[in-house]
Amino acid sequence: MDITTQTDGGMATLKVVGRVDAIAMSKLEQAAGAAIEAGASRLVIDMRQVDYISSAGLRAVLMAAKKAQAVGGGIALFGLQPAVEDVMTTSGFATIVRITATEDEARALLSA
C-alpha cells in the first residue's frame, strides 16, 4: 500500500493506493498521525484505488477518526470501490465515518 499526503491549511488529503490490511494498517495510522501532528485536524481519505480493506484496515480508519476528533476535526472518505463500500456498510462504519462519492463532497462535509 502507498499513501501520499497533500496538506491545504487545516485539511489534509491522504491518497491511499492498494490493500488496507493488517500489513498496511500501521502505514495508514502513521500517515494520519503525521498529518494531524503537522496541524491538519480534518482528513480527507481518497479510497478510489483501494480494492480491499480488512478488519485491521477498519481499525486504522477508526484510529485516524479518533485522532482527528481529539483535535476538534474529523475525517471523510470518498471514492470507495463497491467491495470496500460493502465492508464499510456491513460493518457499520458507514455510521461512524463520513463517506462520499467525490473529493469535493468530502471537503464540503469537513468544511461545514
MOGI-V80314 format. One record per pair of residues at least 12 apart in sequence whose ideal C-beta (glycine too) atoms are under 6 Angstrom apart, sorted by the first residue. I is the first residue (numbers start at 1). GAP is how many residues later the second one is. Records with the same first field share a line. If there is no record, write none. Layout:
I = GAP + GAP
This chain:
1 = 17 + 18 + 23 + 26
2 = 15
3 = 13 + 28
5 = 26 + 30
7 = 33
10 = 30 + 31 + 32
11 = 29 + 31
12 = 23 + 28 + 31
13 = 31
14 = 17 + 31
15 = 31
16 = 31 + 34
17 = 32
19 = 33
20 = 30 + 33 + 37
21 = 33 + 35 + 36
22 = 34
25 = 31 + 32 + 35
28 = 32
29 = 31 + 34
32 = 32
36 = 31 + 35
41 = 30 + 31 + 32
42 = 31 + 68
43 = 25 + 32
44 = 32 + 62 + 63
45 = 32
46 = 33
47 = 30 + 32 + 33
48 = 31
50 = 34
51 = 30
53 = 31 + 34
58 = 33 + 35
65 = 32
74 = 36
75 = 22
76 = 22 + 30 + 33 + 34
77 = 20 + 22
78 = 22 + 24 + 25 + 28
